[in-house]
Every structure is written in C-alpha cells, then in structure tokens.
Amino acid sequence: QQQQQKHEDGDSNGTFFVYHAIYLEELTAVELTEKIAQLFSISPRQISQIYKQGPTGIHVLISDEMIQNFQEEACFILDTMKAETNDSYHIILK
C-alpha cells in the first residue's frame, strides 16, 4: 500500500498544511492519476502528465517502475500547472 500526500496552500503569516492520504491498490501511473483526479474532483483525462521533481529541479515523467520504487508512506507536495493547449493539468510531485 502506497501513501502520497497533498499539501494545500496557507498564507505566510498563519501557515497551515492539510494532508490527504492517497492509497494505491496498484502501484501504477494509471492508478496514481485516478487517485489524484479524485482528490481534485476532476476527470483523470484532465491530468495530462505527472512528474516527479528531482533534487536538481528536473521534472521526470512518472512511470510504473518509479512508483513501485517510492518508499512506503512517502510524502509529496502536489503542484499543479495548467496545460497551455487544452483544459488539462500537469501535476508535479515535489
């Protein structure tokens, strides 16, 4: 069982953080896409790509193999970027 977390905005003075657990039944990119879509109340089709931000800031496209190598109870901040061409989003795990 894999756990991911979502971080929601807080302001710089009274900063607060809300974490949402995501449990993956299958360690696949499709499953992660579906769970993130549920979290944001959007269709999985609206998520065009999911990236993991590396230590140097590079964005690596998420694959099944990468997800299978995530540690149990891994925590990520999810950053969203609106796709330029259509009504979809890119998700970045930081």
C-alpha positions as a Markdown table, in Angstrom:
| # | Residue | x | y | z |
|---|---|---|---|---|
| 1 | Gln | 0.0 | 0.0 | 0.0 |
| 2 | Gln | 1.5 | 3.3 | -1.1 |
| 3 | Gln | 0.6 | 6.6 | 0.6 |
| 4 | Gln | 1.0 | 10.0 | -1.0 |
| 5 | Gln | 0.2 | 13.4 | 0.5 |
| 6 | Lys | -1.3 | 16.6 | -0.8 |
| 7 | His | -0.3 | 20.0 | 0.5 |
| 8 | Glu | -2.8 | 22.8 | 0.4 |
| 9 | Asp | -2.0 | 26.5 | 0.4 |
| 10 | Gly | -1.7 | 28.5 | 3.6 |
| 11 | Asp | -0.5 | 32.1 | 3.9 |
| 12 | Ser | 2.9 | 33.2 | 5.1 |
| 13 | Asn | 1.6 | 34.5 | 8.4 |
| 14 | Gly | -0.8 | 31.9 | 9.6 |
| 15 | Thr | 0.5 | 29.0 | 7.6 |
| 16 | Phe | -1.4 | 25.8 | 7.8 |
| 17 | Phe | -1.0 | 22.5 | 6.0 |
| 18 | Val | -3.6 | 20.0 | 5.1 |
| 19 | Tyr | -2.5 | 16.5 | 4.2 |
| 20 | His | -4.6 | 14.0 | 2.2 |
| 21 | Ala | -3.6 | 10.3 | 2.1 |
| 22 | Ile | -3.8 | 8.5 | -1.2 |
| 23 | Tyr | -3.7 | 4.7 | -1.0 |
| 24 | Leu | -2.7 | 2.9 | -4.2 |
| 25 | Glu | -4.1 | -0.5 | -4.7 |
| 26 | Glu | -1.9 | -1.0 | -7.7 |
| 27 | Leu | 1.5 | 0.7 | -8.0 |
| 28 | Thr | 0.9 | 2.1 | -11.5 |
| 29 | Ala | 0.8 | 5.6 | -13.1 |
| 30 | Val | -2.8 | 5.0 | -14.1 |
| 31 | Glu | -3.8 | 4.3 | -10.5 |
| 32 | Leu | -2.0 | 7.4 | -9.3 |
| 33 | Thr | -3.6 | 9.5 | -11.9 |
| 34 | Glu | -7.1 | 8.2 | -10.9 |
| 35 | Lys | -6.5 | 8.9 | -7.2 |
| 36 | Ile | -5.1 | 12.4 | -7.8 |
| 37 | Ala | -8.1 | 13.1 | -10.0 |
| 38 | Gln | -10.5 | 12.0 | -7.3 |
| 39 | Leu | -8.6 | 14.2 | -4.8 |
| 40 | Phe | -9.1 | 17.3 | -7.0 |
| 41 | Ser | -12.6 | 16.3 | -8.1 |
| 42 | Ile | -11.6 | 16.2 | -11.8 |
| 43 | Ser | -11.7 | 13.6 | -14.5 |
| 44 | Pro | -8.5 | 11.5 | -14.9 |
| 45 | Arg | -8.5 | 12.7 | -18.5 |
| 46 | Gln | -7.8 | 16.2 | -17.3 |
| 47 | Ile | -4.4 | 15.2 | -16.0 |
| 48 | Ser | -2.1 | 15.1 | -19.0 |
| 49 | Gln | 1.2 | 14.3 | -17.2 |
| 50 | Ile | 2.5 | 13.6 | -13.7 |
| 51 | Tyr | 6.1 | 14.4 | -13.0 |
| 52 | Lys | 8.4 | 13.9 | -10.0 |
| 53 | Gln | 10.7 | 16.8 | -9.3 |
| 54 | Gly | 14.3 | 15.6 | -8.7 |
| 55 | Pro | 16.8 | 17.2 | -6.4 |
| 56 | Thr | 18.2 | 19.5 | -9.1 |
| 57 | Gly | 14.7 | 20.7 | -10.1 |
| 58 | Ile | 14.4 | 18.5 | -13.1 |
| 59 | His | 11.0 | 17.1 | -13.9 |
| 60 | Val | 10.9 | 13.3 | -14.5 |
| 61 | Leu | 7.8 | 11.7 | -16.1 |
| 62 | Ile | 6.2 | 9.3 | -13.6 |
| 63 | Ser | 6.3 | 5.6 | -14.7 |
| 64 | Asp | 5.0 | 2.4 | -13.1 |
| 65 | Glu | 8.6 | 1.5 | -12.2 |
| 66 | Met | 9.2 | 4.8 | -10.5 |
| 67 | Ile | 6.0 | 4.4 | -8.4 |
| 68 | Gln | 7.0 | 0.9 | -7.4 |
| 69 | Asn | 10.2 | 2.3 | -6.0 |
| 70 | Phe | 8.5 | 5.0 | -3.9 |
| 71 | Gln | 9.0 | 4.4 | -0.2 |
| 72 | Glu | 6.0 | 3.4 | 2.0 |
| 73 | Glu | 4.2 | 6.4 | 3.3 |
| 74 | Ala | 6.1 | 8.8 | 1.1 |
| 75 | Cys | 5.0 | 12.5 | 1.4 |
| 76 | Phe | 4.8 | 14.9 | -1.6 |
| 77 | Ile | 3.6 | 18.4 | -2.2 |
| 78 | Leu | 1.5 | 18.4 | -5.3 |
| 79 | Asp | 2.0 | 21.4 | -7.6 |
| 80 | Thr | -0.4 | 21.9 | -10.5 |
| 81 | Met | 0.2 | 23.6 | -13.8 |
| 82 | Lys | -2.5 | 24.4 | -16.3 |
| 83 | Ala | -1.6 | 22.9 | -19.7 |
| 84 | Glu | -1.2 | 25.5 | -22.4 |
| 85 | Thr | -3.1 | 23.7 | -25.2 |
| 86 | Asn | -6.2 | 22.4 | -23.5 |
| 87 | Asp | -8.2 | 22.2 | -20.3 |
| 88 | Ser | -5.9 | 19.7 | -18.6 |
| 89 | Tyr | -3.3 | 19.9 | -15.9 |
| 90 | His | 0.3 | 18.8 | -15.3 |
| 91 | Ile | 0.9 | 17.5 | -11.7 |
| 92 | Ile | 4.4 | 17.8 | -10.2 |
| 93 | Leu | 5.3 | 15.7 | -7.1 |
| 94 | Lys | 7.8 | 17.7 | -5.0 |
